[in-house]
Amino acid sequence: MKLDSKYFDCIRVKPGQDHKQSQKVRLCDWEGCRNAGTHRAPKGRGREGEYFMFCLDHVREYNKSYNYFNGMSDEEVTDYQKASMTGHRPTWSSGINAWSARTARADARRNQFNADTIDPFNLFPDAEGAGSAEQRRPARPIRNAERKAFGALDLPFESTAEDIKSRFKMLVKLHHPDSNGGDRSSEDQLRDIIQAYNYLKKAGFC
């Protein structure tokens, strides 16, 4: 074997045990402890992503007293827990009331536009008094339950709140036993009419 061979310069030798022991080991962050810090522990609220390094005994001791909400009032803790349900992302209200508010704002803008616009050629069928009932479309998609309710009252989907109330009163008078000499043969139909009206009222149609 030639000790001065050029191939000796390319050989990598795995460090021995003595070399590993000579590497610096991080000590436990617990005051006065000289053991190796082998376990991470969070530093707390406001210092997310930062950690202490403790030995096994001291990380257990630290975890016993760790309280992320330390220094927060009960109200702040409650608000934090509510926000955590949505990942602390902003949320907006939804449902019937939110839809009604958006519809009211859109109607106000449309009414203002109609009031300020002269339309001699009837280019804007949504203007007040213009366009036919077939040209007008419901302001939101009609669900199956709403479709069934309008069918029970025998009304088109684009009916106004006044149309719905007027048709409801007329049908109640028509099918009520007191108006038919005590005849109860149409009680089931009357029940469907009342349920349909109550549903449309709850859904914000009237």
Secondary structure by P-SEA (a helix, b strand, c coil): ccccccccccccccccaaaaaaccccccccccccccccbbbbcccccccbbbbbcaaaaaaaaaaccccccccaaaaaaaaaaaaacccbbbbbcaaaaaaaaaaaaaaaaaaaaacccccccccccccccccccccccccccaaaaaaaaaacccccccaaaaaaaaaaaaaacccccccccccaaaaaaaaaaaaaaaaaaccc
